[in-house]
Every structure is written in structure tokens, then in C-alpha cells.
Amino acid sequence: MVKLNAKTLHNEEYFYGHKACGGCGESLALRHAMKVLGPDTFAALPAGCMAAVSFIYPNMAFTTNAMITPFAATGAVASGMAAGLEALGIEGTQTIGIAGDGGTADIGFQALSGAIDRNDDIIYLATDNEAYMNTGIQKSGLTPYGTRTTTSPAGKNLPGSIRQKKNMFEIVAAHGISYAATASVGYLEDFLMKMAKAKAVKGTSYIHVFVPCPTGWGYPAQQTVSLAKAAVDSGLWYLAEYEAGEFKLNRNPKSFTPAADYLLAQSRFKHLTPEDISRIEAQRDAKWEIMRRKWLG
Amino acid sequence: MKRPQVKSWEYPRRVQDFPLGSTCDSDHLVSINAGWRTFRPVIDHDRCIDCLKCFLVCPDGAIDKSGPLLAVDYDFCKGCGICAHECPVKAIEMIKEVK
């Protein structure tokens, strides 16, 4: 497989002219996903930022086929599109379902689970910006501990969201999926390589990409990529793969950068006390202890 | 510049003007995003080392690498500044737009 990077990546754009906020990490992930998959791609997107910014009548930011699905049905619609293409005998295409964190971990979960169970030949791209951003920053199942959102306000009694992120990657892997991976727009070459792998896999593949949101997280727009990198370097996000029944940690840093540097750069975490931050670091260390013990073998 | 272009478009006026099925094809842009921009990225080609990092990190794909020099599509650049922030040799300057 040719190594994908800025030099080897082609110059064509298949997701262009969209109306996402300046510095949107999610649109960066979509742009590269579509670049890897190519012009013969059929995309299914539920309600969410990416559907809202691409299909503003009469604008259409995808240069490929794409449609908006009911919120809960990304996996089912993508399965249907793949089945339709097969029935029509159209070969050499790729079907992708693209949903946010709420559309994946909460609302669209059963359709995703069903698609993996049927092992339909689709890619499911979960773009995780850790809250329902399109409707105005509400807490989702992938919002981490201590996040201030409009439905998990921070105050005297609570530090914002009090639950940790659902382990979507492990939940998906537990289905015995053909290929699953986590990625980050802070490590774009790694994300491109995982998209290319998912494209080559016959059967369902799932990519969970971590995408900062300047509007919902409250940071200057130019920091999107560096913040995504900081999340991985501080151990609050991880790069891993699940293939042929085996987990693999792609990045296992010897030491983490301080979580406070990453957290306090964003207004959604500004209220955190040193005790809250130590609690977040303890949760992080507990997760890494399990991942290293189970996945490094 | 090899980037999708804005197309001219007339809104259907009567019900019978609407086609059956999709109203328009994919890759259908009728308005630009330049008005969103407060700061404009300007590439200093003498300092640029052609590492293409800016091309990679642009959420809008507004940096075109097909020509001899990198070119910014100012119709669709929103001025977020990620390119300037990530540039390893600081060859991109964000200059305030004057209206």
C-alpha cells in the first residue's frame, strides 16, 4: 500500500465549498475521507453538522453521490445503498455512512450494530466532537467527564458532564467487525492510512475519528489540528486498530503531556479545578493500564 | 486553480419548473464563502519549503498544489488560520481583510 501523506495525496477535492465554521475539524476529516475513497463513493449522512453544511439548497458540497438519512438510520441507509449498488451490478464503488458522536453512540447505534451484524460492505465513519454541536452543544454519550455543555452545565455542585465517554471502539470491536480503528485529525497520515485500509476491507469497517470543534469547545479556530494532536499526546485520546480479532495500539507514548495544557485551552473545561483535572488524569491512567495490559500482549 | 467552481443558477419559479427527482447534480455551488473571512492567508513563496502541510490541514481544501507554486482559493478560504498556525517555517501570514 502506498504511504499516504501530503506529497502522495492527489489534488482533487470531493467535498468542497461547504458552509462549516472556519477551522472545523469534522469537515477536515470528511475532506480526507472522501479524498481517499474517490469519486465513485456513495455517502449517507444523518442530521448533523455535516449534512447541514453540505446540502444547503441549491448548494451541494459533495461532488459524489450523497444523501441525508433519518437520524437513527445511517447504518441501515448505507447498507441499503450498498445492496442497491450490488443489485444494479454497479461495481468499483464504495459506500460510506458518516455520522457524528450523537448519531453514532446514541441515536444511530442500533442501525450501526445491525450493519456490522450483517457484515455489509460499508465504511462507517464516526466523527467525534464530543457533543451534539449542530443543535447547540448538548451532551452526548461521547462527551467526556467534566465537559460543560448546555445540558450538562458546570457549577457549584457538578463539574459539567459526570460520565466518561462510551468505549465505542471496543463496543464496535466486540461485534467481531472486519476492521475498526480510532484516529485523530491531529495525526492525519495515520487517519489517511486507516481510511485506505477500510476501503480495501471487504465487509463492514468502522473508523472513529476525533475532531475538535472551535465553536462548541471554545478555542481559537487555528488550533484545531494542534489541539487534536494534544489530545492524543496527553493520553486523553488514543490511536488503535482492531483487525482479525486482534487489538493493536498504534501509539504508546512513554509519558503523557500534562492534561491541563490540553483541557484549559478550551472554554468548555475552563471551570475545572485541580482536583477535577487529577480525577481526569486518574481515569486516563486507568484506561491506559487496561489498554496496555490487554492490547500489547 | 483546480477546484470546483461556482455555477450560475436560477431558482425554479413555478411548480412545473421543478424536475422529478433531484433538483440539481452533485458538485453544485452557487455562492462563495469569501465573505466569512476576517484574516486572509498570504503565502510567502520565498520562505515556503513546499512541505505541503497547509494543503494537508486545510478543512476547506482551499489550497491547490497542482501549479508550480501553492495557490489559495480565496473564493472558499474562510480564513481560519490553521495553515498559518501549522506552517513549520511560518511562511503564511494572516493579513486583516479591508473592505
Interface residues (C-beta under 8 A of the other chain):
Chain A: N5 A6 K7 L9 N11 E12 E13 F15 Y16 G17 H18 K19 A20 C21 G22 G23 C24 G25 S27 L28 R31 Y57 P58 N59 M60 A61 F62 T63 T64 N65 A66 L188 P214 P220 A221 Q222 Q223 T224 V225 S226
Chain B: K2 R3 P4 V6 W9 Y11 T23 C24 D25 S26 D27 H28 L29 V30 S31 I32 N33 W36 R37 C51 L52 K53 F55 L56 V57 C58 P59 D60 G61 D64 K65 S66 F76 K78 G79 C80 G81 I82 A84 H85 E86
